[in-house]
Amino acid sequence: MEPVFIVTGFWLLVGWVVTTLAEAKGRRDHVNAVKEFQSRLLDRTTTLPELTALLETKAGQQMLAFRPANPLFATRVIRALQTGIVLTALGAGLFLAGDFVHNNGREEVKVFAMVILSLGVGFLVSSVASFVLAQRLGLMEKGRAESASAPAI
């Protein structure tokens, strides 16, 4: 296999790992911030009537209904769709460009093109499946992002 493919694949892998770790840190920081806010709010209520009054408000109900979810779920589905489109187009282009290679590297280009094309189709299928599943589970309801954030009190 050509060294350029190996180097390109390595750097794509490094970029994917860095992006995944950064997104995980952002989600963890979001959940920790909401958890800290809620614990400080509960610490300020010193009596049972104060706590009851807080929980009867709209903000108190939002605090109880909080589910730690990824507020960027739709963004991740769109990113998978974009990646699928780009990789599918790249794989198809490489597959067609392989016909113009006159040396004995034609087979390698075709194999590389099929791998890229397969990844693109996989991303497309994954994004569609994620979108359908998220809608059926109610994760992408309109207004879901607002309920996932900290309540405004």
HELIX and SHEET records of a PDB file:
HELIX    1   1 PRO A    3  ARG A   44  1                                  42    
HELIX    2   2 LEU A   48  GLU A   56  1                                   9    
HELIX    3   3 LYS A   58  LEU A   64  1                                   7    
HELIX    4   4 PHE A   73  ALA A   97  1                                  25    
HELIX    5   5 GLY A   98  PHE A  100  5                                   3    
HELIX    6   6 ARG A  106  LEU A  137  1                                  32    
HELIX    7   7 ARG A  144  ALA A  148  1                                   5    
END                                                                             
